[in-house]
Amino acid sequence: MSPELAKFLVIQGISLGGVLVLIALAWLIGFRQRARILDKFHVWKLAADDRVGPTGEVAVDALGRTALAEIDTDKVYVVKALGDRLTTRVFPRSAVAGVRMYRPRGRGIGARVRFSDAGFDDLAIEFESREAPAWIERLRRGAWSK
């Protein structure tokens, strides 16, 4: 074996060992998601804290990861659990690029909401019931009026 190849293999082995140590450390300190959205009252309190106005209907994910709320008739309030924090965002109704319904295994029904903002990932929300809330259906069809 040439000395250059041996040196390369040693450096690669040290790099791989360092990456494995960092992954193990992240697993030990817990990079799992801890924040949860409790219920619609939790979403209403977050909206009041953000001063976004009164929220109407609220849809909370069955697992507590995401929530959607309507604000007036032309805005959508989004709450996402990221790590150990909850992030909130207000979108105009026109920023909802699409809503696709799906059936998760063993649970009710789910919706994947896509926004026109490229910096904001699609939002997956699963409902415990077999039907999506009526306002999510209106959002999906694009008919926001009640």
Protein Blocks (a to p, Z undefined) as FASTA:
>chain_A
ZZklmmmmmmmmmmmmmmmmmmmmmmmnopadfbdcfblmlmmmmmmmnonopafddddd
fklpaccddehjlbccddddehjaccdddddfklpnbdcddddehiabddddddfblkbc
cdddddfbfbdcfklmmmmnopabZZ
